[in-house]
Amino acid sequence: MSKRNILPLAVAVALALGAVVYQTHAAKPDTKPAAVPDQDEQAPATYAVKLVTTKGDIVIDVTREWAPKGADRFYTLVKSGYYTNVRFFRVLKGFMAQAGMSGDPRLNKAWRDKPIADDPVVQSNTRGMVTFAMAGKNSRTTQFFINYKNNLSLDGMGFAPFGKVRDMAAVDKLYAEYGEGWPSGKGPDQRQLAEKGNTYLKAKFPKLDHIKSAGILASAEIRP
């Protein structure tokens, strides 16, 4: 990837956990994919999402009052089909598993320009809690992570959980041998992933687990 195509940036990583913020030079912006809504849909007070993954199903119970803006964004992304064929590209055992960058570069570009404002931190980042990644104030977009352990230090950094995984069995099995992402480690480079999508990951990191599909569970399937 040519350095001329990347601005010296504002790459901001929120301490130990974050999503890369970047800009690229382009003559004209790509057409926004039809799957990107103009605004987030307001989510129900509670809802559940099933992620069908290569390691089994992961069910996330979301409580809107924990982080309303985050819950609305997750609901919108799931309903739009955004998380189909999305990799867990950053899995750090004893810390967290991160996903949420699309395999379609056009979607990455479109959603990069739709950040949501921060939510107050109401719940702690304990094991199984699901939280959006961020790279500074009001920068959450599509990336989320699942806490492997009690990461209470993230609470003070502004990471606001919006849901909790019912059963961590599948999460605990996610492939983690690639380790930390570039440039700190040998794992995927978020900028290349943003620009090349799954073509880049399949070629360089073929063992990554992924979300096959994501959907909102029917009310009858939601835990009382």
Backbone bond lengths (Angstrom), bond angles and torsions (degrees), N, CA, C in turn:
res aa  C-N    CA-C-N  psi(-1)  N-CA   C-N-CA  omega(-1)  CA-C   N-CA-C  phi
1 M - - - 1.466 - - 1.519 108.61 -
2 S 1.313 117.80 126.19 1.451 122.35 -176.97 1.515 111.87 -70.30
3 K 1.338 116.05 133.98 1.459 119.79 178.75 1.519 110.86 -65.78
4 R 1.299 117.80 -21.03 1.461 120.48 -179.79 1.517 111.67 -67.76
5 N 1.325 116.85 -20.39 1.462 120.15 -178.17 1.521 112.93 -88.74
6 I 1.331 118.12 -2.40 1.452 121.70 -178.61 1.517 109.42 -121.57
7 L 1.331 116.92 126.09 1.462 120.12 176.19 1.525 108.97 -67.30
8 P 1.340 119.61 151.96 1.446 121.74 179.51 1.517 112.03 -54.61
9 L 1.282 119.43 -16.29 1.419 132.55 173.29 1.491 116.39 55.55
10 A 1.067 104.76 164.03 1.426 151.18 146.07 1.513 109.80 -81.92
11 V 1.387 116.40 52.22 1.455 114.09 167.92 1.514 104.89 -83.38
12 A 1.345 116.52 114.60 1.455 119.58 -179.11 1.507 108.64 -115.88
13 V 1.308 117.13 125.80 1.451 120.54 175.61 1.515 106.51 -115.52
14 A 1.324 116.15 120.32 1.450 120.00 -177.03 1.523 108.71 -71.97
15 L 1.296 115.62 87.74 1.453 124.00 -179.96 1.519 110.36 48.34
16 A 1.338 118.63 -116.73 1.462 120.91 -172.43 1.508 113.46 -82.00
17 L 1.315 119.04 -14.34 1.458 120.94 -171.75 1.500 109.24 -141.88
18 G 1.327 118.41 122.77 1.447 117.56 178.99 1.500 113.84 -169.18
19 A 1.302 114.68 171.40 1.448 123.12 175.53 1.519 107.41 -112.89
20 V 1.312 116.72 135.32 1.463 120.10 -176.86 1.521 110.70 -69.54
21 V 1.325 116.09 135.08 1.454 122.37 173.42 1.522 106.55 -104.18
22 Y 1.315 117.55 128.24 1.447 120.26 -174.56 1.513 110.15 -148.15
23 Q 1.327 115.93 164.82 1.447 121.75 172.88 1.513 107.95 -135.24
24 T 1.303 117.23 148.71 1.454 121.15 176.52 1.517 109.16 -126.33
25 H 1.333 116.45 149.34 1.451 121.75 175.62 1.527 109.45 -78.45
26 A 1.314 117.23 136.43 1.463 120.27 177.02 1.513 108.09 -153.43
27 A 1.325 116.53 143.21 1.457 120.34 179.99 1.517 111.05 -64.79
28 K 1.343 115.56 -44.15 1.453 121.16 177.90 1.524 108.40 -141.28
29 P 1.336 118.64 143.79 1.454 119.65 178.57 1.522 110.56 -67.77
30 D 1.338 116.15 146.78 1.456 119.66 175.71 1.520 109.95 -66.86
31 T 1.311 115.96 154.23 1.455 120.23 175.86 1.517 109.59 -64.66
32 K 1.313 117.20 134.70 1.463 121.04 -179.54 1.524 110.09 -64.76
33 P 1.344 118.71 127.11 1.458 120.22 178.37 1.521 111.49 -58.97
34 A 1.312 116.19 146.85 1.453 121.41 -176.42 1.519 112.56 -61.86
35 A 1.357 116.73 -23.15 1.455 120.39 -175.85 1.530 112.87 -76.22
36 V 1.321 118.40 -5.18 1.463 121.49 -178.57 1.530 109.69 -93.29
37 P 1.345 118.17 110.69 1.470 120.13 -179.73 1.529 111.37 -73.36
38 D 1.318 115.22 160.83 1.462 119.76 179.83 1.522 111.94 -69.68
39 Q 1.338 116.44 -33.14 1.460 119.75 178.43 1.525 109.57 -149.53
40 D 1.319 115.68 160.58 1.457 119.89 -179.45 1.523 111.28 -71.40
41 E 1.319 114.68 145.28 1.462 120.74 175.99 1.523 108.74 -84.62
42 Q 1.338 117.20 140.68 1.463 119.11 176.86 1.520 109.48 -70.71
43 A 1.314 115.99 126.69 1.456 122.15 -177.82 1.531 110.89 -81.37
44 P 1.332 116.69 158.82 1.469 119.95 172.58 1.533 110.01 -63.00
45 A 1.321 116.58 167.11 1.465 120.94 179.72 1.524 110.82 -59.13
46 T 1.315 116.50 -37.96 1.458 122.17 173.66 1.520 108.39 -139.48
47 Y 1.301 116.55 145.24 1.462 121.39 173.99 1.522 108.57 -156.85
48 A 1.315 116.50 164.85 1.461 121.08 -179.39 1.522 109.42 -127.68
49 V 1.321 115.07 142.41 1.458 122.17 179.58 1.523 109.35 -120.22
50 K 1.320 116.03 134.13 1.469 120.01 173.92 1.516 109.15 -106.74
51 L 1.333 115.48 120.94 1.448 122.38 172.74 1.523 107.41 -97.59
52 V 1.319 116.74 117.13 1.463 120.82 175.50 1.524 106.34 -89.96
53 T 1.332 117.06 111.73 1.453 121.28 -174.11 1.527 111.99 -118.02
54 T 1.318 115.28 172.10 1.461 121.55 178.54 1.522 112.42 -70.80
55 K 1.315 118.70 -7.89 1.457 122.47 175.73 1.532 112.14 -113.34
56 G 1.333 117.13 7.90 1.458 120.59 -179.21 1.520 111.75 117.90
57 D 1.320 115.91 176.43 1.463 120.77 -176.91 1.528 111.76 -77.85
58 I 1.322 114.89 141.13 1.463 122.65 174.02 1.523 106.64 -122.66
59 V 1.318 117.18 117.73 1.467 121.51 179.28 1.526 109.09 -105.36
60 I 1.320 114.94 128.15 1.469 121.82 -178.53 1.520 108.98 -115.57
61 D 1.327 116.61 121.39 1.464 121.90 174.63 1.521 108.48 -91.61
62 V 1.327 116.01 121.84 1.466 121.53 -176.60 1.532 110.10 -107.31
63 T 1.325 115.36 135.53 1.464 122.01 176.60 1.525 107.44 -119.36
64 R 1.315 116.25 112.89 1.457 120.19 -171.39 1.526 113.29 -62.22
65 E 1.320 118.27 -35.93 1.462 119.98 -176.62 1.530 112.32 -66.96
66 W 1.324 117.83 -17.17 1.461 119.75 176.53 1.527 111.06 -67.82
67 A 1.325 117.14 -41.34 1.462 122.18 -178.76 1.524 107.38 -159.18
68 P 1.337 117.85 83.62 1.475 121.16 -172.83 1.523 115.27 -54.69
69 K 1.308 117.23 -46.16 1.470 119.54 -178.16 1.529 110.95 -67.72
70 G 1.315 116.60 -39.47 1.455 120.21 177.69 1.523 111.71 -66.33
71 A 1.335 116.70 -41.45 1.467 120.67 179.41 1.524 110.99 -64.91
72 D 1.320 117.02 -39.58 1.474 120.67 178.45 1.526 110.81 -65.97
73 R 1.330 117.20 -41.94 1.459 120.19 -179.93 1.535 110.97 -64.75
74 F 1.336 117.15 -44.74 1.468 120.72 179.88 1.529 110.57 -62.05
75 Y 1.314 116.24 -42.79 1.467 121.95 178.73 1.528 110.41 -59.89
76 T 1.318 116.33 -45.13 1.464 121.80 -179.73 1.522 111.40 -64.18
77 L 1.320 116.37 -43.81 1.459 120.82 -179.81 1.523 111.70 -63.58
78 V 1.314 116.10 -44.37 1.469 119.82 -179.82 1.523 110.51 -64.03
79 K 1.326 117.05 -47.17 1.462 120.26 -178.49 1.529 112.51 -64.25
80 S 1.320 117.09 -29.43 1.464 120.11 -179.33 1.528 112.57 -81.22
81 G 1.334 116.59 -7.68 1.456 120.36 -179.07 1.513 114.31 83.93
82 Y 1.311 116.72 13.46 1.467 120.82 -174.79 1.529 112.88 -58.64
83 Y 1.337 117.65 -39.50 1.458 120.22 -172.06 1.526 114.84 -82.11
84 T 1.312 118.83 5.64 1.461 121.45 176.52 1.531 110.29 -65.69
85 N 1.330 115.80 127.28 1.469 121.96 176.60 1.532 112.75 61.77
86 V 1.322 115.40 38.27 1.466 122.05 179.18 1.533 109.69 -103.35
87 R 1.332 116.75 132.85 1.468 122.29 -176.10 1.522 113.59 -83.98
88 F 1.336 115.28 149.01 1.462 121.72 163.40 1.527 104.92 -83.49
89 F 1.323 115.81 91.23 1.458 120.80 -169.04 1.518 114.16 -87.80
90 R 1.331 117.12 -11.29 1.469 120.46 -178.68 1.527 107.84 -140.08
91 V 1.329 115.91 98.27 1.462 121.36 -177.58 1.523 108.04 -120.55
92 L 1.321 116.02 113.67 1.456 122.58 -177.24 1.527 108.29 -119.41
93 K 1.320 116.45 102.84 1.458 121.14 -178.66 1.524 110.12 -56.81
94 G 1.325 115.70 137.58 1.449 120.39 -177.89 1.512 113.19 82.58
95 F 1.333 116.52 1.18 1.466 120.23 178.18 1.525 110.35 -132.68
96 M 1.345 117.89 -79.52 1.456 119.80 -177.76 1.525 111.71 -163.50
97 A 1.338 115.96 166.44 1.466 123.59 174.32 1.520 107.53 -119.59
98 Q 1.339 116.74 126.47 1.461 122.27 -172.32 1.528 111.19 -117.48
99 A 1.316 116.29 138.31 1.464 123.26 177.86 1.520 108.34 -146.05
100 G 1.339 115.80 176.60 1.454 118.28 172.38 1.502 116.39 121.88
101 M 1.344 118.61 3.55 1.462 120.11 172.65 1.522 107.29 -96.82
102 S 1.304 117.03 128.05 1.454 122.08 -174.50 1.525 112.16 -69.63
103 G 1.322 114.95 152.04 1.451 120.37 172.82 1.516 112.27 -77.30
104 D 1.334 117.15 -8.05 1.461 124.51 179.30 1.529 108.70 -104.47
105 P 1.333 119.02 109.43 1.465 120.91 -178.06 1.525 113.85 -55.07
106 R 1.335 117.85 -30.92 1.465 120.20 179.98 1.524 111.02 -64.21
107 L 1.332 116.25 -38.39 1.460 119.92 178.50 1.525 110.99 -69.27
108 N 1.317 116.89 -39.97 1.465 119.16 177.01 1.523 110.82 -58.07
109 K 1.324 116.30 -42.89 1.463 120.46 -179.13 1.529 111.21 -67.57
110 A 1.323 116.75 -42.78 1.463 120.68 -177.48 1.527 111.66 -64.78
111 W 1.334 116.87 -45.27 1.460 120.05 -177.52 1.524 112.60 -76.50
112 R 1.337 117.60 -24.03 1.460 120.33 176.80 1.526 110.71 -57.69
113 D 1.308 116.36 -30.95 1.464 121.34 -177.63 1.529 113.16 -91.11
114 K 1.355 117.09 13.07 1.465 120.99 -179.16 1.535 111.51 -127.53
115 P 1.337 118.22 54.44 1.466 119.21 179.57 1.529 111.28 -69.89
116 I 1.323 115.33 156.34 1.468 120.53 176.79 1.528 109.54 -110.84
117 A 1.320 115.33 156.20 1.460 120.88 178.83 1.526 110.12 -70.02
118 D 1.302 115.79 158.30 1.460 121.19 -179.64 1.524 111.66 -67.27
119 D 1.327 115.72 151.39 1.461 123.51 169.12 1.521 108.61 -105.18
120 P 1.329 118.27 148.45 1.466 119.17 171.51 1.522 109.49 -62.36
121 V 1.315 117.10 148.63 1.464 121.33 178.15 1.526 108.35 -82.91
122 V 1.327 115.54 109.45 1.469 121.70 -178.21 1.524 111.19 -101.87
123 Q 1.339 116.31 -39.29 1.458 122.12 178.39 1.523 110.00 -108.06
124 S 1.330 116.57 157.53 1.457 120.82 179.54 1.524 111.24 -90.33
125 N 1.319 115.45 155.69 1.458 122.36 178.15 1.527 110.06 -82.13
126 T 1.323 115.33 69.07 1.455 121.92 177.41 1.524 109.45 -89.58
127 R 1.324 116.77 172.49 1.462 121.54 -178.24 1.535 110.75 -54.24
128 G 1.323 115.92 129.87 1.456 121.27 177.69 1.513 114.74 90.88
129 M 1.320 117.95 -11.56 1.457 119.57 179.42 1.532 109.98 -75.03
130 V 1.349 114.34 145.30 1.460 121.49 -176.06 1.532 108.85 -113.41
131 T 1.329 115.73 130.47 1.462 121.94 -169.71 1.529 109.81 -142.37
132 F 1.327 117.14 145.19 1.461 119.66 174.62 1.526 110.52 -76.06
133 A 1.331 115.84 139.29 1.463 121.09 172.14 1.525 108.61 -74.90
134 M 1.317 115.86 158.80 1.458 119.26 178.96 1.513 109.09 -153.51
135 A 1.316 115.73 164.66 1.462 121.74 179.90 1.515 109.60 -131.36
136 G 1.329 114.97 48.12 1.444 120.02 -177.41 1.519 111.17 119.68
137 K 1.306 115.90 -175.78 1.454 122.24 -175.60 1.526 111.97 -63.19
138 N 1.333 115.89 134.16 1.475 123.15 174.66 1.535 112.93 52.18
139 S 1.320 116.78 46.48 1.471 120.80 -175.15 1.529 114.35 -120.42
140 R 1.324 118.52 7.10 1.470 120.17 -178.00 1.532 110.84 -69.51
141 T 1.324 116.01 137.37 1.465 119.99 178.66 1.526 111.27 -131.98
142 T 1.333 118.33 -80.50 1.473 121.43 -173.74 1.527 113.80 -129.31
143 Q 1.320 117.68 -19.26 1.457 120.11 -174.76 1.529 111.53 -80.70
144 F 1.331 115.32 135.15 1.460 120.49 176.75 1.520 109.36 -131.82
145 F 1.323 115.62 162.53 1.461 119.70 176.18 1.522 109.85 -137.52
146 I 1.329 114.15 155.19 1.458 122.94 177.40 1.525 107.25 -112.55
147 N 1.304 117.30 124.96 1.462 121.93 -178.08 1.528 110.80 -73.87
148 Y 1.333 116.40 128.49 1.459 121.01 175.10 1.521 111.99 -82.10
149 K 1.323 116.17 -27.89 1.462 120.00 -179.34 1.525 108.63 -139.85
150 N 1.308 116.50 -176.78 1.460 120.57 178.15 1.526 109.40 -77.01
151 N 1.339 115.41 98.44 1.466 121.71 -179.30 1.532 109.85 -98.36
152 L 1.309 115.62 63.14 1.459 119.99 -172.72 1.528 112.64 -65.32
153 S 1.314 117.66 -22.09 1.466 119.97 178.93 1.527 111.46 -63.82
154 L 1.352 117.29 -23.86 1.463 120.40 179.89 1.531 112.30 -70.87
155 D 1.337 116.34 -22.32 1.467 119.38 -179.42 1.517 111.33 -59.33
156 G 1.308 115.98 -44.85 1.456 120.75 -177.95 1.515 113.55 -72.25
157 M 1.328 117.47 -12.27 1.461 121.51 177.91 1.523 112.06 -91.09
158 G 1.342 116.59 -2.52 1.458 119.57 176.56 1.519 115.79 97.54
159 F 1.334 118.14 7.43 1.464 121.04 179.15 1.530 109.02 -79.45
160 A 1.335 116.37 111.41 1.467 122.42 -171.83 1.529 111.18 -104.26
161 P 1.345 119.17 107.53 1.458 121.45 177.51 1.526 111.74 -62.76
162 F 1.349 115.60 144.43 1.460 120.29 178.04 1.524 112.19 -122.32
163 G 1.326 117.57 -8.11 1.457 120.08 -178.38 1.513 111.40 -159.34
164 K 1.345 115.02 176.60 1.464 120.48 -179.10 1.519 109.83 -142.73
165 V 1.326 116.31 137.39 1.461 122.77 177.58 1.522 109.24 -75.04
166 R 1.332 116.18 132.63 1.467 120.01 -179.69 1.520 112.47 -68.76
167 D 1.316 116.27 -46.50 1.458 122.48 -174.91 1.529 107.61 -135.99
168 M 1.322 116.71 121.03 1.462 121.58 -174.36 1.534 113.75 -86.48
169 A 1.323 118.31 5.96 1.470 120.88 -174.90 1.526 111.91 -55.66
170 A 1.330 117.85 -49.49 1.466 120.95 -178.93 1.524 111.39 -68.96
171 V 1.318 116.64 -38.47 1.473 120.91 179.68 1.523 110.27 -61.83
172 D 1.336 116.45 -41.19 1.456 120.75 -179.07 1.528 112.92 -65.64
173 K 1.335 117.60 -18.39 1.464 121.73 -178.29 1.533 113.19 -93.60
174 L 1.318 118.81 -5.88 1.462 121.06 -176.81 1.529 111.68 -58.93
175 Y 1.339 115.73 140.31 1.457 120.73 -177.63 1.525 110.33 -64.33
176 A 1.350 115.07 126.96 1.462 119.88 -173.82 1.524 113.81 -126.39
177 E 1.337 117.85 6.93 1.461 119.48 -171.78 1.530 114.35 -72.82
178 Y 1.334 118.23 -17.09 1.468 118.45 178.18 1.523 111.47 -73.28
179 G 1.331 116.51 -24.32 1.456 120.25 175.55 1.526 114.21 73.47
180 E 1.325 114.54 -153.94 1.462 121.60 -176.61 1.528 110.86 -64.95
181 G 1.330 115.00 150.12 1.453 120.42 179.94 1.523 113.24 -76.42
182 W 1.332 114.21 164.50 1.462 121.01 176.72 1.537 109.09 -66.91
183 P 1.323 120.18 141.78 1.464 128.54 10.46 1.522 114.81 -95.23
184 S 1.343 117.39 -3.56 1.468 119.80 -178.46 1.524 112.36 -75.62
185 G 1.339 117.04 -25.66 1.451 121.16 -178.29 1.514 111.32 -142.69
186 K 1.341 115.68 -164.26 1.462 121.81 -175.30 1.528 112.90 -99.20
187 G 1.322 116.89 5.44 1.452 120.88 -179.80 1.522 112.59 -78.70
188 P 1.332 116.93 -173.86 1.469 121.80 -176.51 1.520 114.14 -58.54
189 D 1.317 114.72 146.38 1.459 123.64 174.51 1.530 106.80 -90.76
190 Q 1.325 117.51 117.72 1.462 120.45 -175.87 1.527 112.49 -60.98
191 R 1.304 117.88 -32.45 1.461 119.31 -179.65 1.535 111.38 -68.96
192 Q 1.335 116.03 -40.36 1.461 118.25 176.87 1.526 111.07 -68.68
193 L 1.324 116.46 -37.25 1.462 120.14 176.71 1.523 110.51 -62.32
194 A 1.323 116.68 -42.55 1.461 120.50 179.72 1.521 111.64 -61.38
195 E 1.321 116.90 -38.64 1.458 121.54 -174.39 1.528 114.43 -87.75
196 K 1.351 117.02 -27.49 1.464 120.72 -175.00 1.528 113.62 -116.39
197 G 1.323 117.10 -13.90 1.454 120.66 176.49 1.518 114.05 65.84
198 N 1.335 115.54 -147.89 1.459 120.84 -176.20 1.523 113.39 -68.05
199 T 1.314 117.75 -18.39 1.465 120.09 175.70 1.526 109.67 -59.42
200 Y 1.321 115.97 -42.59 1.462 122.10 177.55 1.523 111.23 -66.08
201 L 1.340 118.06 -46.71 1.456 121.01 -176.58 1.524 112.46 -67.91
202 K 1.315 116.87 -41.01 1.471 119.57 179.78 1.531 111.34 -62.74
203 A 1.310 117.02 -36.11 1.463 121.09 -178.42 1.524 112.14 -76.36
204 K 1.326 117.38 -39.99 1.456 121.37 -172.04 1.532 114.28 -102.21
205 F 1.326 116.90 -27.79 1.467 120.46 -174.68 1.530 109.88 -137.28
206 P 1.332 117.03 64.02 1.462 121.23 -171.43 1.520 115.49 -68.42
207 K 1.328 117.79 -16.43 1.466 119.81 -176.62 1.526 113.66 -88.72
208 L 1.299 117.73 -2.92 1.469 119.73 179.82 1.527 110.79 -59.48
209 D 1.325 115.96 138.74 1.467 120.55 172.79 1.515 109.16 -79.41
210 H 1.332 116.25 158.29 1.461 118.67 -178.98 1.523 112.78 -144.73
211 I 1.313 113.96 163.80 1.464 122.59 175.11 1.521 107.33 -86.25
212 K 1.330 116.76 116.98 1.462 120.77 178.17 1.524 110.70 -73.82
213 S 1.323 115.79 -41.88 1.459 121.05 178.80 1.523 108.90 -158.43
214 A 1.326 115.81 160.63 1.465 121.65 177.66 1.521 108.24 -139.40
215 G 1.312 116.04 138.26 1.460 118.85 -179.37 1.515 112.26 -152.03
216 I 1.326 115.20 156.88 1.465 121.89 176.42 1.534 108.00 -80.36
217 L 1.317 117.22 128.71 1.456 120.23 179.37 1.529 110.52 -73.86
218 A 1.320 115.15 148.12 1.464 120.71 175.18 1.526 108.71 -65.91
219 S 1.330 116.75 155.15 1.469 121.21 -176.43 1.520 112.64 -55.89
220 A 1.331 116.57 -32.79 1.469 120.31 -178.45 1.524 112.36 -67.24
221 E 1.360 115.83 -20.90 1.452 120.61 -177.95 1.526 113.08 -94.78
222 I 1.330 116.19 -4.74 1.453 120.23 -177.32 1.520 109.99 -83.28
223 R 1.294 114.66 133.11 1.476 120.50 -178.15 1.518 109.49 -64.29
224 P 1.363 117.53 133.39 1.473 120.21 178.62 1.533 111.62 -60.63
